[in-house]
Amino acid sequence: MTSSDNVRDAENQQERLWYRGWLTGFVDGEGCFSCPIFRNRVMTLGWQAQPQFVVVQAESSREVLEELRRFFGCGKVYVNRRHDNHRENLYRYDVGRFADLRDVIVPFFWENPLQTSKRDNFEKFATVIGLMSQRRHLTVPGMVEIC
């Protein structure tokens, strides 16, 4: 390895750190960590917790959602044809697969902490993921704790 290789490696490391910081800041402003609980009569308790990580953007910014998908290596980008007050379609990057939330999303945001009050939302979300990892969502006391 030459000294120029060391400089390039250092530049790549700085670029990766900058990118992670940008991504964290973007999610701080635009992301959502949630865990809707739905009535589901086929579940033993009759209720189902469905944690999800979502980022929504207008169609003109769809590429940034695709970039999130590539970076994390999971999730999907969907069109939401509701315009609300927008003049273009909205798109959402959605990660709902439990293993991806547990193994990719939560560790990333523990390692790259959010800076706004969204950090509290994330910490609650991470707690829910931990409870579900322990299968607590399959018991009444556990589901009450998740709620």
C-alpha positions in Angstrom: 0.0 0.0 0.0 1.4 3.4 -0.9 0.9 6.7 0.9 -1.5 7.8 -1.8 -3.7 4.7 -1.0 -3.7 5.8 2.7 -4.9 9.3 1.7 -7.7 7.8 -0.5 -8.7 5.4 2.3 -8.9 8.4 4.7 -10.9 10.4 2.2 -13.3 7.5 1.7 -13.6 7.2 5.5 -14.4 10.9 5.8 -16.9 10.6 3.0 -18.6 7.7 4.7 -18.8 9.6 8.0 -20.2 12.6 6.3 -22.8 10.5 4.4 -23.9 8.8 7.6 -24.2 12.2 9.3 -26.2 13.5 6.4 -28.5 10.4 6.4 -29.1 10.7 10.1 -30.0 14.4 9.7 -32.3 13.7 6.8 -34.1 11.0 8.8 -34.2 13.4 11.8 -36.2 15.8 9.6 -38.2 13.5 7.4 -38.3 10.0 8.9 -40.8 8.3 11.1 -40.5 5.3 13.5 -43.9 3.9 14.4 -45.6 0.8 15.6 -49.2 0.7 14.6 -51.3 -1.9 16.4 -54.1 -3.4 14.4 -57.0 -5.6 15.2 -56.2 -9.0 13.6 -58.6 -11.8 14.5 -56.3 -14.5 13.3 -53.7 -13.6 15.8 -53.8 -15.4 19.2 -54.4 -12.1 21.1 -56.6 -10.6 18.3 -54.1 -7.8 17.9 -50.9 -7.3 15.9 -48.1 -4.9 16.4 -46.4 -3.9 13.1 -43.4 -1.7 13.6 -42.2 0.3 10.6 -39.6 2.8 9.6 -40.8 5.3 6.9 -39.5 8.3 5.0 -41.8 10.2 2.7 -40.8 12.5 -0.2 -42.4 14.1 -3.2 -41.9 12.5 -6.5 -39.2 15.0 -7.5 -37.1 13.7 -4.6 -37.8 10.0 -5.1 -34.2 9.3 -5.9 -33.2 10.1 -2.3 -35.6 7.3 -1.1 -34.0 4.9 -3.6 -30.6 5.9 -2.2 -31.8 5.0 1.4 -33.0 1.6 0.0 -29.6 1.0 -1.5 -27.7 2.2 1.5 -29.6 0.1 4.0 -30.1 -2.9 1.6 -33.6 -3.4 2.7 -37.1 -1.9 2.4 -39.1 -0.8 -0.6 -40.1 2.5 -2.2 -43.8 2.8 -2.9 -45.9 5.4 -4.7 -48.6 7.1 -2.7 -51.0 8.7 -5.1 -52.5 11.0 -2.5 -51.3 14.5 -3.2 -52.7 16.3 -0.2 -51.4 19.8 -0.7 -48.7 18.7 -3.2 -48.8 18.9 -6.9 -47.0 15.6 -7.4 -47.2 12.1 -6.2 -45.7 11.2 -2.8 -43.3 8.3 -2.4 -42.5 6.4 0.7 -39.4 4.4 1.7 -40.8 1.7 4.0 -39.0 -0.9 6.1 -41.5 -3.2 7.8 -39.7 -6.6 7.8 -39.0 -7.3 11.4 -35.5 -8.8 10.8 -34.5 -5.7 8.8 -35.7 -3.4 11.5 -33.9 -5.4 14.2 -30.7 -6.1 12.3 -30.2 -3.0 10.1 -32.3 0.0 11.0 -32.1 -0.1 14.8 -28.3 -0.7 15.0 -27.6 2.1 12.5 -29.5 4.7 14.5 -27.9 3.5 17.8 -24.5 4.0 16.1 -25.5 7.3 14.5 -27.8 9.0 17.0 -30.6 11.3 15.9 -30.2 14.8 17.2 -33.8 16.1 17.6 -36.7 15.0 19.7 -37.1 12.2 17.2 -34.4 10.4 19.2 -37.0 9.8 21.9 -39.3 8.3 19.2 -36.5 6.1 18.0 -35.6 4.9 21.5 -39.2 3.9 22.1 -39.2 2.2 18.7 -36.0 0.3 19.6 -37.5 -0.8 22.9 -40.6 -2.2 21.0 -38.2 -4.1 18.6 -36.4 -5.5 21.7 -39.7 -6.6 23.3 -40.8 -8.2 20.1 -37.4 -10.0 19.8 -38.2 -11.5 23.2 -41.6 -12.4 21.8 -43.4 -10.3 24.4 -45.9 -9.1 21.8 -47.4 -12.6 22.0 -48.6 -12.1 25.5 -51.2 -9.7 27.0 -48.7 -8.1 29.4 -46.2 -7.7 26.7 -48.7 -6.2 24.2 -49.8 -3.8 27.0 -46.1 -2.8 27.5 -45.7 -2.2 23.8 -48.8 0.0 23.8 
